Amino acid sequence: MKIYYVCEYCDQVFNVSEAEGQEGAVELRGICDECALELGLKEIPFMQNQHYYN
């Protein structure tokens, strides 16, 4: 069975996983990382993806 995680705000699929069980697909609603950042529900990790060159 495929599980599709769909964002409640932008309606985009932000994750797909597979689980054992019956054939078919299931849609689960949630909030993607981008929307969570915009809504202030998630903080930007400090110093992640920042590169300094000398």
Contacts in CASP RR format, 6 or more apart in sequence:
PFRMAT RR
TARGET T0000
AUTHOR 0000-0000-0000
METHOD contacts of the structure
MODEL  1
MKIYYVCEYCDQVFNVSEAEGQEGAVELRGICDECALELGLKEIPFMQNQ
HYYN
1 18 0 8 1.000
1 19 0 8 1.000
1 20 0 8 1.000
1 21 0 8 1.000
1 22 0 8 1.000
1 23 0 8 1.000
1 24 0 8 1.000
1 25 0 8 1.000
1 26 0 8 1.000
2 16 0 8 1.000
2 17 0 8 1.000
2 18 0 8 1.000
2 24 0 8 1.000
2 25 0 8 1.000
2 26 0 8 1.000
3 16 0 8 1.000
3 17 0 8 1.000
3 18 0 8 1.000
3 19 0 8 1.000
3 25 0 8 1.000
3 26 0 8 1.000
3 28 0 8 1.000
4 13 0 8 1.000
4 15 0 8 1.000
4 16 0 8 1.000
4 25 0 8 1.000
4 26 0 8 1.000
4 27 0 8 1.000
4 28 0 8 1.000
5 13 0 8 1.000
5 14 0 8 1.000
5 15 0 8 1.000
5 16 0 8 1.000
5 17 0 8 1.000
5 28 0 8 1.000
5 29 0 8 1.000
5 30 0 8 1.000
6 12 0 8 1.000
6 13 0 8 1.000
6 14 0 8 1.000
6 27 0 8 1.000
6 28 0 8 1.000
6 29 0 8 1.000
6 30 0 8 1.000
7 13 0 8 1.000
7 14 0 8 1.000
7 29 0 8 1.000
7 30 0 8 1.000
7 31 0 8 1.000
7 32 0 8 1.000
7 35 0 8 1.000
8 29 0 8 1.000
8 30 0 8 1.000
8 31 0 8 1.000
8 35 0 8 1.000
9 31 0 8 1.000
9 32 0 8 1.000
9 35 0 8 1.000
9 39 0 8 1.000
10 32 0 8 1.000
10 34 0 8 1.000
10 35 0 8 1.000
12 32 0 8 1.000
14 32 0 8 1.000
14 33 0 8 1.000
31 39 0 8 1.000
31 41 0 8 1.000
33 42 0 8 1.000
36 42 0 8 1.000
37 43 0 8 1.000
37 44 0 8 1.000
END
